[in-house]
Every structure is written in C-alpha cells, then in structure tokens.
Amino acid sequence: MSADTIVQIAPAEPAGADLTDAMIEIGRRARAASQILATAPESRKNVALTAMAAALRNREAAILTANQVDVEAASAQGAAAAHVDRLRLTPDRVEAMARGIEEISELADPVGRVLARWDRPNGLRIERVATPLGVVGVIYESRPNVTADAGALCLKAGNAVVLRGGSDSLGTARAIHDGLVAGLSHAGLPETAIQIVPTTDRQAVGEMLAGLGGTLDVIVPRGGKSLVARVQEEARVPVFAHLEGICHVYVHGPADLDMASRIVVNAKMRRTGICGAAETLLVDRTLRDSHLAPLIDSLIAAGCAIRGDEAAQEADARVEPATEGDWCTEYLDAILSVRVVDGLDAAIDHIARYGTQHTEAIVTDDARAAEAFLERVDSAIVVHNASTQFADGGEFGMGAEIGIATGRMHARGPVGVEQLTSFKYRVRGSGQTRP
C-alpha cells in the first residue's frame, strides 16, 4: 500500500499551477538560506542544533500526540505491522532523535576542511577545500525521525534542505519540524534553512524531481522500491541512490554456533522494518548438519517465519518452501529466506545475483575467508562477525544519517555530514600568467 493513499489532500492545499508556484518559492527561499549557511560559523550552527534537541524534548507530548493520530490512521487503512513500526514514535525514540542531533553538533565542522594541498613548480599553491552542496531535497516515507536527522545533518554541513515526508507521517513530521525551526530561530539563522513540503499531493514530488526551478542541487530518496525507482527515473538533478536493503548473513565454517545464532537473530529480528535488517541467511554446506537446524530453530523461537530451500525444509518441518522471488524480496517483516550454499564462492555469487549492494555479513572464525568476503563482496557495507543492523550512521559514529547510499557516485554507505559536502579549489599565486 502506498503511503500516499492514507491521508486525503486537504481542500485548502494548493494544486496545479498554484502548487508549482508554491514549490518554486520554497526552492527560492532555500537557495537564499543556503547562501547564509555556507559561511555560517560552526558555533552558530551548533547553537541551533543544541536548541533543536532541547525543543524536541520540550515538544515531546505534542510530537507523540501527532504521531498517535498518524499511527491510528495508518492502522485503520490496514498498514502492515512493519510499516506501523517504522511510523511509530515512543518517548525513547524522541529522545534518540534529540541525542542524535546533539551528537551531530559535537562532530567536527565538515565545511572548510582542507582535503588536499600541494605546490606547483611555477609557485602556485593549490588547495582542495570542502564546501556545502547547497540545497538538498529529501524525499522519504513513513519514518518521521528522518525529519530530524536530515534537517540537522544538512544544517551541520552548511546546506539548506527541503523535506517531503510521506503523507502517512505528515502530522508527526510537522510537529518535529516546529522544533527544528525553533532551534534555527534561537541561533539567528534563517528559518527557511529547513523547510517541509506542506502538502500530500504527489505533484509536489514531481516538482522536486524537476529541481524546483533550478534551486535543488541533489535529491536523497529514502523509502520503498517504487519511490526510489521513480526518483531515479524522473529526477533532473543528481540523486544519492538508496535501493532496497536485501541484506545477507553468510555463516561459514568454522563458526561458533552461539555467536552465529545471536548475530543472525539480531540481524533479522531486532527491527525487521529497517533497511539493514537481514532478508536472507546463507549457510555453508559444511555446517548443514551442525548449524542449520539450530539457527532455524532460534529464528522461529524469536517469532520469525522461514522460507527455505530443500535443505532448510529437511532441517525443520516448519520451514515453508522458498520461491525464486523470495531471494530478491525485501520483506521488512519477520520473514527470512534460508539457503545452503557450496562454499564462499557460491555465497558471493548468490549475493551478487540477488543483493542490492547495501549490507552483507559473514560469520566465521576463518580469517582468510573473512578477508576474502570483505574484499570481494561489492556492497556499500560489508561486515565480519557482527549484525547487519549496525548499518547506521549513528553506529558508525557519524551522529546520524539521511540514508544508506548504494550507488558508487559521490557518496556510498551512510550519508552523513561529510557526504553532504562537495569541494572547490583555492589557488594562490604571486603574479603567475600562463604562457
């Protein structure tokens, strides 16, 4: 079910030419704000971020009330449990948003970093220096915490941002946005540095993909396959690609069974609705007799349904037969596909065929096999002896993230403050001319 079917468009919202004009005006305001942010001192940005965190805590009741309305509407429309979990906020999750913003404020300012410096034989001194991207458009679904993460990250990197959340979470996003604007105002920064699209009309997404009259510099999509596909197909500005998270855990021998069980269950069941959740378990054939049945039993005991190949079905009668489609499905639910593979090469081949270059893990005590896996698997994040659910900017020490970029251009993996910068060259001379 599309998030955009959950909430009907209010009659007062602009449409057609009026919506186009309104969206272009949002872009113009963002561009003007970005010019101020580009040279804003780190201290002022940090004051704003600290105030934002405090504002979210002070507005916790209002945020949770708005969220309850969104959750009830989604549930009434028959949204899946995993969808509702992505949408739902709790006091702990509000506090996590606030802490995440504070952690961003503690990061080194990415703007103005000297990335490289060298002298030429003619006396020219050249520096490559980090600069803001400018205006970032973020299009996301369901997860209201993206409002806070994206707003704070873009501010720290000196960018203005235009946020277009899912219609199922618009009320929550607006309540969070109020706190972000309060922080900007407290620091004397333009409130238009973080803007939220005020309509659920899908035309607004089209306007962003068209670039808002040339004011958007990059778009970051964060959502389901259909959203990302639309952004990649229609965008007229650069896109930080974020495809599905069909993540794998490969258990290779020798591997400690208790450790493997803990990792596999956590990778799947900690939060089933996030993009770093494992969707397929690959078990080496050498471990079929010793590890396969206990791993499946641990998953089922944790509430996970298993769809497996013939070997998995033989190991446990509760396993349903897997179809070809299961290997390329991002369940985002308590469902896992299980396959026995003939060694490291077969596991890597399976991942290359069915994966989305997001996050893959190997569980093994064989250091050589682990290094081969880390080197040969072409995904944004590759993990040895740890859960795929560590695929998160906060867990990487980046404060937070806008998303996990699975493409190869500019940013790959967690998109944090450093990935939200570009660079320019500063060249200093003493009268040189080119012959």
C-alpha positions in Angstrom: 0.0 0.0 0.0 1.3 3.4 -0.9 1.8 5.9 1.9 0.2 8.5 -0.3 -3.2 6.7 -0.1 -3.5 7.0 3.6 -4.3 10.7 4.1 -6.6 12.6 1.7 -5.4 16.0 0.4 -7.0 18.9 2.3 -9.1 21.2 0.1 -7.1 24.2 1.2 -3.8 22.8 -0.2 -2.6 24.3 -3.5 -2.8 22.3 -6.6 -1.8 22.5 -10.3 -0.1 25.8 -11.2 -0.6 27.2 -7.7 1.3 24.2 -6.3 4.1 24.6 -8.8 4.5 28.3 -7.8 4.4 27.4 -4.1 7.1 24.7 -4.6 9.3 27.0 -6.6 9.0 29.6 -3.9 10.1 27.0 -1.3 13.2 26.4 -3.5 14.0 30.1 -3.8 13.8 30.5 -0.1 16.0 27.5 0.4 18.6 28.9 -2.0 18.7 32.2 -0.2 19.1 30.4 3.1 21.9 28.2 1.8 23.9 31.2 0.9 23.8 32.3 4.5 24.5 28.9 5.9 27.5 28.4 3.6 29.5 30.9 5.6 27.8 30.5 9.0 30.3 29.9 11.8 30.4 26.5 13.3 29.5 27.9 16.7 26.2 29.3 15.4 25.3 26.1 13.7 26.0 24.2 16.9 23.9 26.7 19.0 21.0 25.9 16.6 21.5 22.2 16.8 21.6 22.2 20.6 18.4 24.3 20.7 16.8 21.9 18.3 17.5 19.0 20.6 16.0 20.9 23.5 13.0 21.9 21.5 12.2 18.2 20.6 12.4 17.3 24.2 10.1 20.2 25.2 7.7 19.3 22.5 7.6 15.5 23.2 4.0 15.5 24.2 2.9 17.3 21.1 5.1 15.1 18.8 3.7 11.9 20.3 0.1 13.2 20.1 0.6 14.0 16.4 2.2 10.6 15.9 -0.6 8.7 17.5 -3.0 10.3 15.0 -0.8 9.2 12.2 -0.4 5.7 13.6 -4.1 5.2 14.1 -4.8 6.4 10.5 -2.2 4.1 9.1 -3.6 1.1 11.1 -7.2 1.9 10.1 -6.1 1.7 6.4 -4.6 -1.7 7.0 -0.9 -0.9 7.1 1.4 -3.8 7.8 2.9 -4.2 11.2 6.4 -3.4 9.9 5.1 -0.2 8.3 3.4 0.9 11.5 6.6 0.2 13.5 8.6 2.5 11.1 6.0 5.2 11.6 5.5 4.9 15.4 7.4 7.1 17.9 7.9 6.5 21.6 9.4 8.6 24.3 12.6 6.7 23.8 12.6 7.3 20.1 12.0 11.0 20.6 14.9 11.1 23.0 17.0 9.2 20.4 16.3 11.9 17.9 17.3 14.6 20.3 20.5 12.8 21.3 21.3 12.2 17.6 21.1 16.0 17.0 23.4 16.7 19.9 25.9 14.1 18.6 25.8 15.9 15.2 26.6 19.2 17.0 29.7 17.5 18.5 31.1 16.4 15.2 33.8 18.5 13.5 32.6 21.0 11.1 32.9 19.4 7.6 32.9 22.8 5.8 36.3 24.4 5.2 38.3 21.2 5.6 41.4 21.2 3.6 41.2 17.9 1.7 44.5 18.2 -0.1 47.2 20.8 -0.6 50.2 21.0 -3.0 52.5 23.4 -4.7 53.2 23.6 -8.4 56.7 24.2 -9.9 55.5 27.7 -11.1 54.8 28.7 -7.5 51.1 28.3 -7.5 49.7 26.9 -4.2 46.6 24.8 -4.6 44.1 23.6 -2.0 41.0 21.4 -2.3 38.5 22.5 0.3 35.2 21.1 1.4 32.1 23.2 0.7 28.4 22.7 1.2 26.4 21.1 -1.6 23.9 23.9 -1.4 20.2 22.9 -1.3 19.3 19.2 -0.6 15.9 17.7 -1.3 15.0 14.7 0.8 12.0 12.6 -0.2 11.1 9.9 2.4 8.4 7.6 3.6 7.0 6.7 6.9 10.0 7.3 9.2 9.3 10.6 10.9 12.8 10.6 12.6 14.2 11.3 9.1 12.8 14.8 9.5 15.2 15.5 12.4 18.1 13.6 11.1 18.1 15.2 7.7 17.4 18.7 9.0 20.3 18.5 11.5 22.8 16.9 9.1 22.2 19.3 6.3 22.5 22.3 8.7 25.8 21.0 10.1 27.1 20.6 6.5 26.0 24.2 5.7 23.1 23.1 3.4 19.5 24.2 3.3 17.1 21.3 3.0 13.6 20.8 1.6 11.9 17.8 3.2 9.0 15.9 1.7 7.9 13.1 4.0 5.2 10.5 3.5 1.6 11.6 3.8 1.2 8.9 6.5 3.6 10.8 8.7 3.0 14.4 7.8 1.4 15.4 11.1 4.4 13.9 13.0 6.9 15.5 10.7 5.3 18.9 11.1 5.5 18.6 14.9 9.2 17.7 14.7 9.8 20.4 12.1 8.4 23.0 14.5 11.2 22.1 16.9 13.9 22.4 14.2 12.6 25.8 13.2 12.7 26.9 16.9 16.4 26.0 17.0 17.2 27.9 13.9 15.4 31.0 15.2 17.2 30.7 18.6 20.5 30.9 16.8 19.6 33.7 14.4 19.7 31.5 11.3 17.1 31.7 8.6 14.0 29.6 9.4 13.8 28.7 5.7 17.0 26.7 6.0 14.9 23.7 6.9 11.5 23.6 5.1 8.9 20.9 4.9 6.6 20.5 2.0 3.2 21.3 3.4 1.1 19.1 1.0 0.4 15.5 0.5 -0.1 16.0 -3.2 2.2 13.7 -5.3 2.7 16.6 -7.7 5.0 18.1 -5.1 7.4 15.2 -5.6 7.4 15.8 -9.3 8.2 19.4 -8.7 11.2 18.4 -6.6 12.4 15.9 -9.2 12.2 18.7 -11.7 14.6 20.7 -9.5 12.3 23.5 -8.1 13.3 25.9 -10.8 17.0 25.1 -10.6 17.3 25.6 -6.9 17.8 21.9 -5.8 21.4 20.6 -6.0 20.8 17.0 -5.1 18.0 14.7 -4.1 18.1 11.9 -1.5 15.3 9.4 -1.6 14.6 7.3 1.4 11.7 4.8 1.1 10.4 1.8 -0.8 11.4 0.4 -4.2 8.6 2.3 -6.1 9.7 5.7 -4.6 13.4 5.2 -5.3 12.6 3.9 -8.8 10.5 7.0 -9.6 13.2 9.3 -8.3 15.9 7.7 -10.3 13.8 7.6 -13.5 12.5 11.2 -13.3 15.0 13.3 -11.4 16.7 16.1 -13.4 19.2 16.7 -10.6 21.8 14.3 -9.1 20.5 11.6 -6.8 22.1 9.8 -3.9 20.8 6.3 -4.8 19.3 4.3 -2.0 17.9 1.0 -3.2 16.2 -1.8 -1.3 18.1 -3.4 1.6 18.2 -7.1 0.6 20.9 -7.9 3.1 22.5 -11.3 3.6 24.2 -13.1 6.5 26.5 -15.9 5.4 27.5 -18.4 8.1 30.8 -20.0 7.0 32.7 -22.7 8.8 34.3 -22.9 11.2 31.9 -20.6 13.1 30.9 -20.5 16.8 27.2 -21.6 16.8 26.2 -19.4 19.8 27.7 -16.3 18.2 26.2 -17.2 14.8 22.8 -17.6 16.4 23.0 -14.3 18.2 24.1 -12.4 15.1 21.5 -14.0 12.8 18.6 -13.4 15.1 19.7 -9.8 15.8 20.3 -9.1 12.1 16.7 -10.2 11.3 14.6 -9.6 14.4 16.0 -6.5 16.3 13.9 -4.3 14.0 12.5 -6.1 10.9 11.4 -2.9 9.2 14.7 -1.2 8.7 16.9 -1.3 5.6 19.7 -3.0 7.4 17.6 -6.0 8.5 18.8 -9.3 7.1 16.5 -10.8 4.5 18.4 -14.0 3.6 20.5 -16.4 5.6 23.1 -18.4 3.7 24.6 -21.4 5.5 27.7 -23.2 4.2 27.1 -26.8 3.3 29.9 -27.9 5.7 27.7 -26.6 8.5 24.5 -28.2 7.3 24.4 -30.9 9.9 25.8 -28.8 12.8 24.4 -25.3 12.4 21.4 -25.2 10.0 18.7 -26.7 12.3 19.7 -24.8 15.4 19.9 -21.5 13.5 16.4 -22.0 12.1 15.1 -23.0 15.5 16.5 -19.9 17.1 14.8 -17.7 14.4 11.5 -19.4 14.7 11.7 -19.2 18.5 12.2 -15.4 18.1 9.0 -15.2 16.0 10.4 -15.4 12.5 8.8 -17.3 9.7 11.3 -19.2 7.5 11.1 -19.8 3.7 13.9 -22.1 2.7 15.4 -24.4 0.1 15.2 -28.2 0.2 18.0 -28.5 2.8 16.3 -26.0 5.1 13.0 -27.8 4.8 14.6 -31.1 5.6 16.3 -29.5 8.7 13.0 -28.2 10.1 9.5 -29.2 9.1 8.2 -25.7 10.0 10.1 -24.2 7.0 7.9 -23.2 4.1 9.3 -23.7 0.6 11.1 -20.7 -0.9 10.3 -19.5 -4.4 12.7 -17.8 -6.7 11.0 -14.5 -5.8 12.0 -14.9 -2.1 15.7 -14.5 -2.8 15.1 -11.0 -4.2 12.4 -9.8 -1.7 12.9 -7.2 0.9 10.4 -8.5 3.5 10.8 -5.7 6.0 8.9 -8.2 8.3 9.6 -11.2 10.4 10.3 -13.4 7.4 13.7 -14.8 6.4 14.7 -16.9 3.4 17.3 -19.6 4.1 19.6 -21.3 1.6 22.5 -23.8 1.9 25.4 -22.8 -0.4 28.5 -24.7 -1.6 31.3 -22.5 -0.1 32.5 -18.9 -0.2 32.3 -18.5 -4.0 28.7 -19.7 -4.1 27.7 -17.3 -1.3 29.3 -14.4 -3.1 27.7 -15.4 -6.3 24.3 -15.5 -4.6 24.8 -12.1 -3.1 25.9 -10.6 -6.4 22.8 -12.0 -8.1 20.1 -11.1 -5.6 21.6 -8.4 -3.4 21.1 -4.7 -3.7 24.7 -3.7 -2.7 23.5 -2.5 0.8 24.9 -4.6 3.6 26.3 -8.1 3.8 27.8 -10.1 6.7 29.9 -13.1 7.1 30.1 -15.1 10.4 33.2 -17.2 10.5 36.3 -17.9 12.6 38.3 -18.3 9.3 40.2 -15.0 9.0 41.3 -15.7 5.4 37.7 -16.4 4.3 36.5 -13.3 6.1 39.1 -11.1 4.4 38.2 -12.6 1.0 34.5 -11.9 1.7 35.2 -8.3 2.8 37.3 -7.7 -0.3 35.2 -9.4 -3.0 31.6 -8.5 -2.0 30.6 -5.3 -3.8 28.3 -3.7 -1.3 28.3 -0.4 0.5 28.8 -2.1 3.8 30.5 -5.4 4.4 30.6 -6.9 7.9 32.6 -9.7 9.7 31.2 -11.3 12.8 28.6 -8.6 13.6 24.9 -7.9 12.8 23.8 -6.2 9.6 21.8 -3.8 11.8 25.0 -1.9 12.5 24.4 -0.4 9.0 23.6 3.0 10.5 25.3 6.4 10.6 24.9 6.7 14.3 26.5 3.3 14.9 29.4 4.4 12.6 30.0 7.5 14.9 28.6 9.8 12.3 25.9 11.2 14.6 23.1 10.2 12.2 22.4 9.7 8.5 20.0 10.6 5.8 20.2 7.2 4.4 22.4 4.4 3.1 23.6 5.2 -0.4 24.1 2.1 -2.5 25.4 3.8 -5.7 29.0 4.5 -6.4 28.9 8.2 -7.2 30.0 10.7 -4.6 28.5 9.0 -1.5 28.4 5.3 -0.6 27.2 3.8 2.7 25.8 6.1 5.4 25.2 9.6 4.1 26.4 11.8 7.0 27.8 15.3 7.3 31.0 14.7 5.2 29.0 13.1 2.4 26.8 16.2 2.3 29.7 18.4 1.2 31.4 19.0 -2.2 34.6 20.8 -2.7 36.3 23.6 -4.6 39.9 24.5 -5.4 41.6 27.6 -3.9 44.6 28.7 -5.9 47.0 31.3 -4.6 49.6 32.9 -6.8 52.1 35.7 -6.9 51.6 37.1 -10.3 51.9 34.0 -12.5 50.5 34.0 -16.0 50.1 31.1 -18.3 52.4 31.1 -21.4 
